[in-house]
Amino acid sequence: MGAPPVADTPGGSDSPVADGAAPSAHATAARATTSSEPATTRLSGMPSSLGMPPGTGGLTIGPVTPAQPIPILRVRGSHRDVGEQVGLACAPSLRAEIDRARAEVPDGRTWDEQLALAGRYREVTRAAYPWYLDEVDGAAESAEVDPLALFALSVEEIWYVPYTRRLQGRCTDIVAVPPATAGDHVLAAHNNDIPRIHQEGLVAIEWTVPGDPVVFTISNGLWLSCGWNDAGITMAGNELAPLDERIGVPRMIQYRSMLRQPTLERAVGEALRHDRASSYNQVLVSSSGEVIDVEGSATDAELISVDERGHLVHTNHYVCDRMLRYEGDPSYVPHSSRRLARAADLLASTEPGTITVDTLRGFLSDHDGAPDSLCRHPELHGFGGSRSATIFWWISDMTDMQVWFGRGNPCDSVPQTYAFPTAEEPAA
């Protein structure tokens, strides 16, 4: 979520440093590479490699719209190094997002006051995650932007007043594990829903930092919304509207720290840290089949998991009895509830031992109940560009440690795949 970065398109340079430019010392020592993986299958109604079952909703989408694959940026080195590399690759977009943010300061607050407020979150972050400031400050230096302004865009908590009626649907998560899946695979799927303006700037990043697991993310640069690591953990989640937000570690930055953890238990510990400012609903799945959903707020949380059938679904509202008192956007709950119920019904319609990656792609492509559908096309319903649309999708097979993903709606998208480098094939 957040700003759309720019990365090289097919045929571009392997480095974010322009020909003839003098790279920084960090960029020279730890150079990033960018590639766009060619799609192995171009959709024609439905892909041959990832088929969608019939009857996945009543909305008919017209001819398939060609889409460029999401570029993959590979960065490596220290936290400062990788920040600089992301900043080099995404500089135009980082600058544009800061310019756009100036017009989006909440009423009653000036730009200077917004930065001062962000500075209070930065001080908490400095104590908790000094390495994160290395990343964001490195990106700011490379992009030639104010580091505090860039940091402010990672503090979602300061960009809305009030919460009520601001959520429009911010992602659907579906998890299936044994006994639900074919071959006892561990599968997780996600539709990422934010305004369509961010779709063209998507970039997938492979982060290699010594001492950390290798991490793979899809996002708009520094602003992460889902990710995986080679320790066997996949993470996604859903934006919530907690009433108890406060000054603390921003939830987006907390999410980056969770991806650095080598075990599911340590990732959950990061989700529950006492100095958090807020919380997403965090969906964590391990390659061993363990699933923990942290439905959190700033001061409380409830942990849930799959049911006896091996199913879990979550959308953008609180569902645990303990957490209902924190709901800050009750007017949106019926809309989020429709997506949750539809996803649960689709899972329930399957026989045990039958769910595959193809099955989940079909579920993510479902249009039943539009515009409150799993696959969201606001432009087809007369809504403006500020409404949430499905700008990318992914499905992870944690048993095989592979990820399928694509830009735009899953019903109309070029599928790409990613697998973590093996020991014989080092990252980048």
N, C-alpha and C positions, 0 to 999 in steps of 0.2 A: 504494500500500500504506500501511497505517497507519490514522489516525483518520478516522472518518466525519464530515464536516462537515454543516452544515445550510445550505441555500440556499433562496431563495424558490420557491414552487410556482406553477403557472399562476394568473394573476390577481393575483399579489402585487405588491408595490411594485417599481419599477425601481431602487431604491437599497437597499443594506443598512442605511442609517440609518433608524431607525424614525420614523414621523410624529411631529413635535413634539420629537424629540431634537435636541440640538445637536451636529452633526458636528464632528470635529476639524479643524484647519486643513488637514492633509493630505487628509482625506477631502473637504473642501469644494473644494479645488483640483483634485483628481483623483478624481472620484466613480466608483464602480463601478456597473454595471448588471447585473441578473440577469433571465434569461428562460428559459422552457421552450419549446423549439420544438415546435409540435404535430406529431405523427407524421403523415406523409402516407399511411401504410399501416398499418392494423391487421391483425395476422396472423389468419388463419383456416386453420390447417393449414400453409400456407406463404404468404409474402407475394407479391403480384403483382409488386412492384418488385425484390425480391431472392429469387428462387426457390431452393429447395433441391432438389438432384437426388435421385431415389429411391435407396434402398439405402445410406443413410449411417449404417448401424449397426443393431444388433438391438434396442436398447432403445426401447420405445414410450412416448412421453410423452403424457399425457392432453390434455384440452382446453386451449387456449391460456389462460394466466393473464394478465389485463390488468396492465400495468405502467405507472407514470408515466414519462414521458421524463426523461432526465437533465437537470437545469437547467444552463443556460449562464451563467456569471458572467463579465462583461467588466470587467477592471481595467486602469487605465492611470496612468502617472506614473512617478516615480522608484521605485527598489527599495523604499524606505521606504513610499512611497505605496501600491504594490500590496500590500505586506505588510499595511498597515493595513486595506485594503479587504477582503482575504481574512479577516482577523481579525474584522472587523465582520460579514461574512456568515456566518461559521462559528463564532462564539464559543461557542454552547452545546455544540457537538460537541468543540471544542478542550478545553474545560473537562472534559467527560465523559471524553475520552481520557486526560487527565492523571490523573483520579481512578482510571480503570481500570488505568492503568500502575502505580500504587502497589501493586496486588495482584499484579503480574507481575514484580516484581524477582527476578532469579535467586537461588536458595538461597545462603545464606552472605553476602549483601550487604544492607545496609540502604538505605532510600530516600536518605538523605543521602550514603551511599557511592556510590550509583548516580549521583547528580547530580555528585558530585566527579569520577567517572570520565568522565561526559559533558563536564565542564569541560575535561578534557585534550584531547578531540576538538575542542572549541570553540576552543581556542587555536590549534590547527593550522588550523582553518577560517578563523579571523580573519586569519591571515597569507596564506592562499591565496585566500579569497573573502570579503573584507569586505562586499561588497554583499549576500551571502546573510544575514549577520547583520542587516543593515538590514531585510531582508524578514521574518525570523523575529521580530526584536525589535519591528517594527511590528505584526505580527500579535498578539504577546503583549500589547502595550500596548492595542490595540483590544479584545482578548478579556478583558483584565484577568486575565492569568495570569502565572506566573513565567516569564520568558524562558528561563532555563536549563532548566526542566522541559519547556518546549515544544521547545527545541532537542534535548533528550535523546531525544524521540520520533522525531527524524530520524536517530538513530544506531542503526540496526538491529543493528550489531555488538555492542552491549552487552546485548542482551535475551535471550540464550540461552547456556546452559552445560549440557552440551556441545553441539556441533553434531549428533552422531550421533543419528539417528532423528527429527530435528525437521522435516525437509522432508516435505511431504505433496503436493507438486505445486503449483508456483507459476508457471504460464503455459506456453503453447505458442505458438511463432512459426513462421509459414509465409510464405515469400517466393517470388514467381514473376515472372520478367522475361523478355524475349525471349531465345530463340525459343519460350518456353512459352506466352505470353499472346496472347489475341486482340487484334489491332490494335497489337501491340508495346507494350502498356501495362506500366507498372511498378507491381506490386501487392505489398502486404504485409498480413498478417493476424495477429491476436493474440487469444487467449483469456486473460483475467486471472483467475487462480484464487487466492483467499484465502478465509478463513471468511465465510460468508453474512452475518454480523452487519454487515459493512461495505457491503453492497449498497445499503441505503436511503440512505446518506449520500453517495453519489457526486455529484460535481459536475464539470462541464467548465468549464475556465477559459481565456479568451482574455487573454493577457498582452501589453500594449503598453507597452514601456519605451523611451524615447528612446535611440537608438544601438544597440538590439538588434533582431534579427528579431522580428516578431510570432510569438508562441508559442501553441499550443493544446494543452491537456492534459486528460486524464481521470484523476481521482484522488479521494482523500479530502482535498482542500484542499492543504496544503503538501506532502503526501507523494506525490510523483509516481511513476507507474508506466509511463506511456507518453506520447508527445508528438510534435508536429510543429512545424515553423516555416516561415515564408513564404519562406525562402531555398531551400526545396525539399529539406528533410531530414526523414525520419520516423525515430523511434527507439522501440524497445521492448526487450525482453530477458527473461531468465529468471534467477531467483535460483539461485545455486550454493552450494556448501558448501566453500569453500577452507580449507585447513588452516593457511595462513600469515597470517591476519588479525593486525592490529597497530593501534596508535594512529596515526591519520592522518585524512585527509579522508574522511568517511563516504560510502559508495557512493551513497546516495540524494541527497546534496547534490552530489556529483560529476555525477550524472545531470542535475540542474537546470542546471549549468554547460554541459554538453554541448549542451543545447537552445538555449543562447544563441549558439552558434557559427554563422557565416555560410557555412562550407564543411564538407564531409564530412571533409576532411583535418584541419581544426582540431578537429572533434568527436572524431575518433579520437585526436588528441593529448591531449585532456582525459581520455579513457578510459585512456590509458597514463601519466598523470602519476605521477611518482616517489613522491609523498607520499600516495598513496591508502591507505586503511585496508583495503580489500577490493575486490571487484569483482562486478558482475553479469556474465552473458553479455550483451554489448551488441550488439543488431542494428540496424545503421544502413543506411538506404537513401536514395539521392538521386533526385531527379526525372530525372536523366540516365541512370539505370539502374545506377549503381555501387552495389554491395552489399559492405559489410564487416561481418563478425561478429567481435567481439573477445571471445574466450573467455579471461577473465582471472582472476587471483587478485590478492593484494596485491602480489606481487613478480614476477609473470611473466604472460605472455599469448601467445596464438597467434591470428593473424589468418586467417580463412577467408572464403570467398565462395561464390557459387552454383556448381553444377556445370555441365557442358557443356549440360545441358538447360534451364538457367535456373531451377533449383530450389534452395531452402535450407530446412532445418527445424532447429529447436533446441528442447530442453526443459530439464530441470533437473539435468543431470549433465554432467560433462566427457566429451567425445568425442575430442578431439585427443590423440594419443599423448604429446606433450610435457606436457600438463596433467593426465594421469591421476594423477600422484603427489600432486596437491593435493586429490583427492576426499576430503571429510570425512564423507560420508554414504553409504557403500557399500551399506547395507541398502536405501536408497531407489532406487538405480540401476536395478534391474530394473523398477520401476514407471514411472519416467521413460522408460526405454528402450522400453516398450510404446507410449507416446504418440508418441515420435519415430518408431518403425518404422511405426506406423499412418499418421501424417501423410505420411511418405515414400512409402508404398505408394499413398496416395490421389493424390499428385502424379504418381507413376509411371504410374498408370492412365489418365492423360489423353493426348490426342494433342497434338503440338506446335501452337502457335498457337490453342489453344482455351480456356485458362483465363481466366475473367472474375471480376468481383466476386461474381456469383451462385455460381460454382463454389466460391470460397473460403468463402462463407457456409455452403454445404453441408458443406465439410470441417470447419469449426469446430463444426458441429452434430452431428458424428459421435459415436455412442455405442458403437461396437464396442469390446469389451474392458472395458466398465464393471465396476468403478468406475475402472479406469485408462484412461479414455476421454478424447478431446479435449474433449468437452462433459461437464462434471462435475456430477453431481447426488448428493451424498453422502446427502442425506435419503432418497433412494429405495432406499438400500442399508443402512439402519439405523445410519448413522453420526451422531454428535452434531454440534452446531453448530460445534465447533472444527476440523472437517475442511475442507479446501479445496474450494470450489465455484467454478464459473464465475460471477463476479458482474458482469462486463461483457465485451463483445467489440468489436473494431473491425477495419475493413478500409480501407486507404488506397490510393487510386489516385493515385500521385505524378505521373502524366502529366497528369491533369486537376486535380490539387491539390484533391481532395475526400476526405473521410473519412466512412465509414458506421460507426455505432456503436449500441449499445443496452445498456440495463440488464438484468442477468440473463443467462440462458443464450441463446446464439444460436438455438437451436431453438425458443425460446418468448419472443419479445422484440419490442418495438416499434422498428423501425429509425429512426434519425435521421441527418441529414446535416449536414456543416459544410464550408464553403469559405472560404478566407481572403479578407478584404476586398480589393477592387481599389484601385488608386491613386485612382480616382474615388469610392470608397466607403470612407473611412477607418474603422479599427477603432473600436468603441465610439462 
